[in-house]
């Protein structure tokens, strides 16, 4: 089944870099992000240091299902960030993969890369879909996703602090 804004985010148990987690329990009262392809984002755009404690991010491995072990994200993950084991990541990717059709497109179809933004009440508030990055280091700016999250948090009500420091203008 396809997942859209307003749907309840599926719960699951997974092995991660911080140990075994149950997704909804791990989120607690935090906002969450589930990132299907963290390698699409340029390493320098990930938040350095700690995120606001009211935001937790789970990265799925780049090649979920390609074998055991935990895959690395472009930078060491800050607090509130976990990287899923590749075996569990494959199951989570299927759970969050969306609609399946009997009449599939021709071989070579581009897989959808998605970031799910999840509210503390476990509803998916929005998704950000994008094609794969064209470079090895990733070409997307993760700060854009964080700004979208900040907007959703501001609309949700008071007490939602920014998830990362504001972007500095290039000199």
SVG drawing of the C-alpha trace seen along z (x, -y; Angstrom):
<svg xmlns="http://www.w3.org/2000/svg" viewBox="-4 -36 38 47">
<polyline fill="none" stroke="black" stroke-width="0.4" points="0.0,0.0 1.3,-3.5 2.0,-5.7 0.8,-9.3 0.7,-12.4 -1.8,-11.6 -1.2,-7.9 0.2,-6.3 3.9,-5.5 4.4,-1.7 6.2,-0.5 9.0,2.1 11.9,3.5 15.4,3.1 19.1,3.5 20.9,0.2 24.2,-1.5 22.7,-2.3 21.4,1.2 18.0,2.8 15.1,0.3 11.4,0.4 10.8,-2.6 7.8,-4.2 9.2,-3.6 12.6,-5.0 11.0,-8.2 9.3,-8.8 7.8,-12.3 10.2,-13.4 9.7,-14.2 11.2,-11.6 12.8,-11.2 13.2,-7.9 15.7,-8.4 15.8,-5.6 19.0,-6.7 21.3,-8.8 24.1,-8.6 22.1,-11.0 23.0,-13.9 26.3,-15.7 28.3,-14.9 28.8,-18.6 25.1,-19.3 24.4,-16.9 24.1,-18.5 27.4,-18.4 27.2,-17.9 23.9,-17.2 20.5,-17.7 17.7,-19.1 16.6,-16.3 13.1,-16.5 14.2,-15.2 15.4,-11.6 16.6,-10.3 16.9,-6.7 19.0,-6.1 18.3,-2.9 21.4,-1.4 22.1,-2.4 21.7,1.2 19.2,2.7 19.2,6.4 22.7,6.6 24.1,8.5 24.6,8.2 26.3,5.5 25.6,1.9 26.2,-0.6 27.9,-4.0 26.3,-7.4 28.4,-10.2 29.5,-11.6 29.6,-10.1 26.0,-10.3 25.2,-13.0 23.0,-12.2 19.5,-11.3 20.6,-9.5 20.8,-5.8 21.8,-3.7 19.8,-0.6 21.4,2.8 21.2,3.8 19.2,6.9 16.5,5.1 16.8,2.1 15.6,4.3 12.4,5.2 11.8,1.6 12.3,0.4 9.6,2.9 7.3,1.8 7.7,-1.9 8.0,-1.3 4.5,-2.3 2.3,-1.0 3.1,2.1 1.7,2.7 1.2,5.9 2.1,4.2 5.6,3.2 7.6,0.8 10.5,1.8 13.8,3.0 16.1,0.2 13.3,-1.7 14.7,-4.2 14.0,-3.4 12.3,-6.1 14.4,-7.7 12.3,-9.1 12.5,-11.0 9.5,-10.4 8.8,-13.2 6.9,-11.8 5.2,-13.8 5.3,-12.9 1.8,-11.4 3.3,-8.9 1.5,-10.3 3.5,-10.9 3.3,-14.7 4.9,-14.7 7.4,-12.8 10.2,-14.2 10.8,-12.1 13.8,-12.5 15.7,-10.6 19.1,-9.1 22.0,-11.5 24.3,-11.7 27.6,-11.8 29.2,-9.4 29.3,-11.8 25.7,-12.8 24.5,-16.1 21.4,-16.9 21.4,-19.3 20.1,-17.7 19.6,-21.1 16.7,-21.6 14.9,-18.6 15.7,-20.0 14.1,-23.4 11.0,-21.6 10.9,-19.8 11.2,-23.1 8.3,-24.5 6.1,-21.5 7.1,-21.9 6.3,-25.6 2.8,-24.9 2.3,-22.2 2.6,-24.7 4.8,-26.5 7.8,-24.9 9.3,-23.5 12.9,-24.7 14.8,-24.6 16.3,-21.2 19.7,-22.5 21.5,-25.8 20.5,-28.2 22.3,-28.0 25.3,-30.4 25.6,-32.4 28.6,-31.5 31.4,-34.0"/>
</svg>
